[in-house]
């Protein structure tokens, strides 16, 4: 299979051939998409040049890997290393610079994310702060729990998702807890804010917890306690923040809005087609359902306001075999139609680039073409413009994982 997969990538039109068909699409954004789609492989020289004293890294099987990369326009490439047989881009260290190589040719210079000052400090409980709150170039990330009911209880996790696999590995290697403590998170936020101008938003997320008097009440209670603790670091009653969680009902959303300083709410629907949602996200389908997930997003707009509610899709997963759309044109049309329905009701849709990852059920599948992702990114941004929607909480500064929102800064 790996050899066949490599051949498929190499049989595609080249990067230059594809981008020539989209002359108005930013070339660096297209490169970002292609790198996310195919992944990267770090050369020995590149890994040896990684400096843990100034670079943001994570350790996997006793190897220090860059957390992620920056392009020369400041754009972020969030990408997971891939084995060479999957035909990824290569990151090499040439003439004292990190370079991105495709088929042996240097195509772009890249930088490794700089390490925040708070990373090597410890909380009063003795835990390293980088293990509690991680960072993107301009955002603080709080992954509050690695437990997801859909995976760990029902065995109905989303088929593209590899996070439980990676979290298990990290917990095993680094002794990370299953659930973070509010006091540790608050201390990290306070310390991070001592770096003036560095961070523009706080992103909080975790796995789904269905328990409670009503389904998901326990998850809501946990987030409320954490958001209240984080709020103690701010003088203003509301602070720049995004909660990425399960789709909550109106009562639960109202509690979040009224009892915390949360600024925006996101509930990722993952794929914009009901039949594919039922197949790819069986846990979400069973406990909430596709149409109810959409309805809850729409009701959230009344609570958090237009421009403050979003959903994410794993762009390209709608083409996954054997049940996905047979043609890319059909997949694109159906996806954008559903995204426009949400936009008409005030909900912003953004996409990540699907790259099948080890640990997911879809690992042996192949993502769609670069051309498809360029058209998807352009289509989603055009919809936002049409309906006057922003993606400030998911833009290139605060998140950097959505090629469609990279386009927003060029309008």
N, C-alpha and C positions, 0 to 999 in steps of 0.2 A: 504493500500500500504506500509507504513513504516515497519510494522511487516513482510510482505512478503519479503521486501528488506533485512531486517536483516537476515532472514532465508537463503536467497540466498548467502549472504556473508559467513555465517557459514557453509553452505553446500559445500563450495569450499575446495579444498585441503589446508592444513595448510601452513603457511609460510615456515616451515622447509621442508615440503614435496616438495614444489615448488623449493626452492633453492637447494635441493639435486639433482634435475634434471639439474641444471646449476652450477656445482662445480667450474667453473672458473670465474663465474660472482661475482663481489665483494658483499659480504653480506650486507654491509652498504648501498650500492647503491640500492640493492633490497629492503631493509627496507625503505629507502626514498621513493621509488616508491609506496610501499604498503601504507605508511602513506598518501602520496598525493592522492592516489586512494580512500582511505576510509575516509580521513579527521581525525580530532582530536576533542575531547571534553575535556575541561579543568575542572578539579575538583574544588570544592570550595577552598580546601587547596592550589591548584596551583595558583588560581586567587588571593588569599590573600597574597601569597608570591611574587607576581609581584611587583617590586619596580619601580615606575615611575621616580625616581631620577637616576636610572642607567640602566633600561631596556627600550628598544624601544617598545612602545605600540601604540595602537590606541583605541579610546573610541567608544563603540557601545552600545547604549541604557544604557548609564551611567555605563557601565562595562569596566574596563581596560583589554584589551586582548593583549597578546604578539604579536608583529608584525609578528614574525616567530621564527623558532627554528634552532639551530645548533647541528649537530651530533659530536661525539668525534673525527672524522677525519677532522673536519672543514667543512664538507658538509652542505649545507643549505637545510632545508625543508620549502618551501613556501606552506602553507596550510591554508585553511579557516575552522574555527570551524563548526562542524556539530552537530545536535541534537543526543542524545543518541540512538534514535530509528533507526538511519541509521548505527549502528554498527561501529562507528569510533574507532580508538585508543584513549586511555585516557592519558592525561598529568596530573600527580599527583606530589605532593611535599612530598617526603619521606626522612627522615634523612637528612634534609637540602639540598636535591638535587631534581632537576626536573627530573622525570622519565617518560618514555614512557611505557604504559601498554597495553597489548593485552590480552583480555579475563581474565583480572584481574592479569596477570603475568607481572612483570617488565622485559622488554626486552632490553632497552637501556637507558642510561643517556643522557639527552639533556640540552642545554643551551638556554637562551633567548638572542636574539640579543642585544648587548650593544648599549646604546644610544649615538649618536654623541654629541660633546660638543656644536655644533651650534644650536641644536634643540630648546632650550628654549630662544634663542635670537630673536629679532624682526628686520624686515626690516625698512627702513626709512619711509615707508608708514604705519607702525604699525602692519603689519601682522607677526604672528609667523612663523619663518623660516621653522619649520617642516611641516607647512601646504603648503609651496611653493615647497620645495625640500626635498623629503624623501630619506632614505638611506638603502641600503643593506650593509652587512659587508664591502664590498670593492667597492661599486658602488653608485653613486648619481643618483637618479631617479627624472625626471622632467615630471610629468603628466600635460601637458600644458592646456588641455581642456577636460572637461567631455562631451562635445557635440559630437555626431556622427550623421551625416546626415542620414545614413542608418536606425538608430533607430528612431530618433526624427522627421524626416520629412517623410520618405517613409514607416516607419513601416516595414522595411525589414532588421532588424539587424540579426547578426549571431545567430542561434538558441541555441548555447551552451553558449552564452555570458551573464554574469550577471553584467558586469561593470556599465552600465547605472543605474541599480537598486541600486547598492551599492553607486555610486556617488551621486545619488539623496538623499539617506539616510544621507550621510556625509555632503552634502551641507545643508540639513535641520537641522541637529544636531549641526554643527560647523560653519555654515555661510560661507562655502567655496565659492569662486567665480567660475563662469562657465569657465572663461578663465584667465590664469595667465598673469601678466605684466612682460615684459622683464627686467625692472629695478629691480624688486623684485628677479627674478631668478638670475641675475648677482650678486647681493649683497649676496645671499645665497651661491653661488658657491665660491665667494671670501672668505667668512667666513669658509666654509667647508675645503678649501685648507690649512687653518692654522693648520690642524691636519695632520702633515707630515706622509706619508706612509700609511695613512688609506684608501684612495680612489684611485682606479686604472682606473676608467672609468666614463663617464657621459652618461646616457641613457635618451633620450628625446622621448616622445610619446604623442599621443592624438587621438581623434576621427577623422573620415574622414569628410572633408569639400569639397563638389564637386563644389562649385561656382567658377567663374572666367571666363576670356576670353576663356581659354581652361578649360575643366573639371579638377578640383583639383588645379587650379592656386592659389586660395585664401589660401588653405592649405600650399602650397609651400611658398608663400609670408610670411605667419606667421612663419613658421619654419626658414626661412632665417633670419628674424628679430631677432628671439630668439637666433639662433646660432651665429649671429654676436655679440649680447650682451654678450653671454657666452664667446666668443672668446676674449673679452676685458680683461678677467681674466688671460690670458696666454700671454707669451712673444713670443712663437713660433706661426707661422701662422696656424699650424694644431695641434689639441689637441685630446687626446684619447676620442672618443665619438662614440655613436651609435644612429642613428635615426631609430625608428620603426614607419613606416608611411604607407600610402596607396601606391600602386604600381604606381609610376609616369612615365610619358613618358620620352623619351630621352632628350628632350629640358629641361624639368623640373629637371631631374637628373643632367644635366650639370650645370644648375644654382646653384644647391645645392653644387656641387663640387667646382665650381669656385668662388662662392661668400661667402663661409663660410669655417671654419676650420674643417668641419665634417670628421671623420675618417672612418666610416663604415655605410652601409645602409642595412636596413632590411624591408621587406614587407611581412607580414605573409599571406600565402595562405590558411592556416587553415586545409585544408583536400586535399589529393592528389588523387583526382578522380573528373573528370569533372561533372558527373551526381550528385554526392553527394555535390560538391561545389555549384552547381546551387540550390540544395534543402536547404542546411545548411546555405549558405551565399548568400541569394538572392540579397542583396544590392550590394555586390561586383560583383556578376554575372551580374547584370544589367548595372552597370556603367563602369566596366572594362572587365569582362569576364575571364574565367579560362585560356584559351590559351594565351590571351593577358597579363594576370598577369604573367604567366611564361616567356613570351617573354620580358617583361619589366625587370624582374629580370636578365635575361641573358644579356640584353643590359647594365644593371647597372654594370656588371663585367668589361666591356670595359671602363667605366668611373671611377669606384672606385678601380678596380684592383682585381685580384684573391685573395680570402681569406678575402675580405672586404665586401662581399655581401652575405646575408643570407635570409632565409625564415623560418617561424615557422609553425608547425602543432599542432593541439590539438590532440595528440595521443590517439586513441581509439574512437574518435567521428565517425570514418568511420564505426563503428559497430552499430551506433545508430538505433534503431527501429523507424519506420517500413521499411525505405528505405536503411539502411546500409547493408554492407556485412553480409551474413547469417552465415558464419563461420570465425573464427579468422584466419585460415590459408589463406583464400582468401583475407581477409583484409590486412594481413601482406605482402603477395606477391605483391598485387597491389600497396600498399604504397611504398614499397622499390623499385619497378620498376620505379615509377615516381621520387622518390628521386634520383635514380641513373641517370636518364635523366638530372636532374638539375645539379648534380655533374659533369657530363661529360662536362657541359657548365660553370663550375666554381662557381656554387651557392651551398652554404652550407645549409643543412636542419637540423633543430633541432626540438625536440618535447617537449611539456609539457604533463603532465598526466591529461587526462580528468577525472574530478570528478564533476558530475552534481551538480550545485549550485542553491540555491534558487534565484529567480529572472530571471532565464533563462527558455526558452521554454522546455529545456531538463531535467528539475529538477527531474522529476519522472522516468527517465531512469537509467540504471545501466552501469557502466564502465566495460570494458572487464577484463579478468583475469590478475593476477600478471604475470603469465607465458607469456601472450601476450606482456606486457610492457617490460619484460626482453628481449624478442626476438626483439622487436622493437628498444630498445636502442642499443643493440648489433649490429643490422643490420645497423642502421644509422652511428654508429661509424666505422664499417667496410667499409662502402662506402666512408667516409671521408679519411680513410687511403688509400684506393685503388686509389683515385684520388688526393691525396696530398693536401687535403683541411684542413684548421684549423678552429677553432671556438673560436678564442681568445677573441672576443668581447662578446661571450656568454658562457664563460667557467665557471668552478665551483667557481672561485673567483669573477668574475665580475657580474655574473647573479645568478647561483645556482638553476635555475628553470628547468634545462634540464638534466634528468638522462643520456642521451646519451653523453653529453659533460663532465659529471663527469668521464666517462671512458677514455677520452683523456689524462688525467694526468697520467694514469697508463701504457701508451704505452712506 
